[in-house]
């Protein structure tokens, strides 16, 4: 096969590819590989063309063993890091045996694997703390505090709180799993979004009264109908309003507003904007992009004290995604926060 034919063949491969001949020369480098390594490398010894020790070792193993070898290659730029799986295969050429290198971008798979590992580590950490506390109190109640009624009552109260914390975590994990499994299934029931929010406010009224917080919601005069899952949307607004009550200003107001727009650019269709606002301390700007990550907390200690699991906004995000909507979070330090749920009207 001529160099021209080889170049045409490698150009059709949808991966960066480099062909090394029997003289150790980078004979052909396809356009995607040129983007990866730069121009002007054809005709040079593969050591000076590739330069990376990991790639050079992979080529050497392939040449020595005359069989496929693999390696991971990390390409770092000023903005991001890309991970490639490099495959070296021996190929027959006119003058003998050469080596073909291909580079497949596996960054998304690596990130998914890291996310799974982080998730397991976070769940283990969240469960380990209450389990350790329970085990310690049980041991104490069996020993030194066995006949101490005052200590027994105090320890049992703490144990009840820790057990409730684990129960909330397991409940939210199951809810997150269920929501993720349904994310691609579109709801098909017409509902009045104002009635959904009103039901949530009624359910949270005891919490608001206990926190000395007033929840303000002016019901629209006309129903606002959209296609959705009533239970899941109740979960969305329950999480958002409960967070605003807990983290808002004591003695303050949590305000819920509804607004319809004829055209929402982010959805490219008519939409309803449901905004939950509080008068709390606000959230620093560097926290905002990460608020919907699993187990991410702005103030971990305070969140745990208030019964938070770190999964509420992650659940909200997945439910909003299922409804083809958007979640926007705006906040200024000292001026409170606004959580805006944008849902298409259809």
Order of alpha helices (4+ residues) and beta strands (2+ residues): alpha-beta-beta-alpha-alpha-alpha-beta-beta-beta-alpha-alpha-beta-alpha-beta-beta-alpha-beta-beta-alpha-alpha-alpha-beta-beta
